[in-house]
Amino acid sequence: LDLTADTVVTALAGLNNIVFHPDYETNGYLYVHTTIAADTLVLRRFQRSAGDPLQADPSTQQDILGPLTVFAGFHSGGGMAWAPDGTLWVGVGDQRDLPGSQCEAQLGTSLLGKLLRLNDDGSVPADNPFVGDPTVLDEVVAWGLRQPWRIDRDAVTGDLYIGEVGESGWEEVNLRPAGSPGGENYGWRVLEGPDCTGAAQCAGVSCPPVGYVAPILQYPHGPGATCITGGVVARGTTVPGLEGHYVYADFLGKLWSLRWDGAAVAETHDLTAAVAPGAGLSLDTISEVGRDADGEVLVVDYGFGLPGGGEVYRLVRAGVVFDQVTVGLAGDASPTLEAHGSLEPSTWLVLDAQVGAAPVCYWVASTALLGAPFKGGVLGPLADLILPVPTTAGHGHLELLWPAGVPSGAEVFVQAWVEDPGGPQGFAATPTLRGTTP
């Protein structure tokens, strides 16, 4: 779907977000949160092309929200999330600091600075909390937001997380608990983080305002911290320690997680140092934290906005790093073993290795380092597993179901033996490598 002609990019706006309908396989609906002019925001629905499943049909365009005027395209929001009942939750930003503008985020008759709830066709659900209230628009569920760049609903608990971009001092993570009747006021523009702003444009609004709900987490601006780009709840299995954690970032390259226990933030973690892309790459400017179809966390590095400079990363557990502990069995084949392993999740050891070209490679693996005879040579470990695996172009890949299970933190020894008809014993072996499972 080419939206170039209809999208206007400003300092903080453009194509803000795309989400697919939960029943996309059947109805083909996708939703685009975008700015179509320097100060105009719309939410548009398109449908998949009947002739090509990889194309959307531009003629199906339907504006289901807006157009809304957002001064100079600033703070147009972008967060969208689906609820199990098929309603779409949408975050819309405020009017920034347009001189003389009203305090939009605290004004019930404006859609700006709000969390909205819509049916998939843009109509208003009859059970929205303010339907029939003349002081609050029917679409509104909560208010007091400045720039809800991303929102995420936990598929397990139903809690809704809002990454709220602050102004000059604080960044926030706000929460709307599952089952809430609505009406949360997250404080902007009379509050930023814990600070009363004293905004004259909010005359008559107390600090804190009526219905105020404090952030579950807030952090001040400083080195490496200027703009929250959260976030999603991790529900995958690749990194078990992140299960149920809300993972969020700062644009300047910081990555964190928190765990909400239903009443308070039970733990927080700075993940920045633990994330190591390798290959000379690094997380420098994080514009998005997402989640794939398996619930695993994805991180988008903006690459300082340079053409071709950005990457998309998937968070995985650190692999097993092996070091050499014995010599191999020499021969004409002279195999080398450079192994990289991971635990999937507790009994499967996944190994990739370069072993040199040979018709048959014997993988030898053990949790103990003992001497034992094998194929006319001396085997490094006393093997738990000896498996012949054909190799292709010198590369071997093996997924081992360990007989008794491999616990986290266990020492693992691996070695590879290859047929070597020209060698003195008919085989050659790599050195034994030792690693510790993550």
Sequence and secondary structure as in RCSB ss.txt:
>XXXX:A:sequence
LDLTADTVVTALAGLNNIVFHPDYETNGYLYVHTTIAADTLVLRRFQRSAGDPLQADPSTQQDILGPLTVFAGFH
SGGGMAWAPDGTLWVGVGDQRDLPGSQCEAQLGTSLLGKLLRLNDDGSVPADNPFVGDPTVLDEVVAWGLRQPWR
IDRDAVTGDLYIGEVGESGWEEVNLRPAGSPGGENYGWRVLEGPDCTGAAQCAGVSCPPVGYVAPILQYPHGPGA
TCITGGVVARGTTVPGLEGHYVYADFLGKLWSLRWDGAAVAETHDLTAAVAPGAGLSLDTISEVGRDADGEVLVV
DYGFGLPGGGEVYRLVRAGVVFDQVTVGLAGDASPTLEAHGSLEPSTWLVLDAQVGAAPVCYWVASTALLGAPFK
GGVLGPLADLILPVPTTAGHGHLELLWPAGVPSGAEVFVQAWVEDPGGPQGFAATPTLRGTTP
>XXXX:A:secstr
   GGG   BTTBSEEEEEE TTHHHH EEEEEEEEETTEEEEEEEEE SS TTSEEEEEEEEEEEEEE GGGTT
    EEE TTS EEEEE   TT TT   GGG TT  TTEEEEE TTS   TT TTTT TTS TTEEEE  S EEE
EEE TTT  EEEEE  SSSEEEEEEE TT  S  B  TTTEETTEE   GGGTT  SS TTB   SEEEE BTTB
S B   EE   SSSGGGTT EEEEBTTS EEEEEE SSSEEEEEE TTT   BTTB    EEEEEE TTS EEEE
E GGG TT  EEEE     EE EE S  B  SS      EEEESSSSEEEEEEE  S S EEEEEESS   EEET
TEEESS  SEEEEE  BTTEEEEEEE TT   TT EEEEEEEEE TTSTTSEEE   EEEE  
